Amino acid sequence: MVKNPIEILIQACAYMKYWAGLYKTEFQEKLLEGVQMLISCAHRVMQQNRATPVLQLLAPAEDPADDEEAEE
């Protein structure tokens, strides 16, 4: 089971690294640079998400109609 959407990105990067060996050296280097950039971005996002709670419960929005009924 996927617990975090970033896991999908990391798995895709693993496949791209594996498949990079099928290409010529020029394209292989560019592909590996791109994979490394994606992984570093995912790492930064994961670090930012640790600082904020995953789930925040908000108070229900107040309905102006409820206020009018309470006044009557």
ABEGO torsion letter per residue (X at the ends): XBABAAAAAAAAAAAAAAAAAABBAAAAAAAAAAAAAAAAAAAAAAAAAAABBABBBBBBBBBAAAAAAAAX
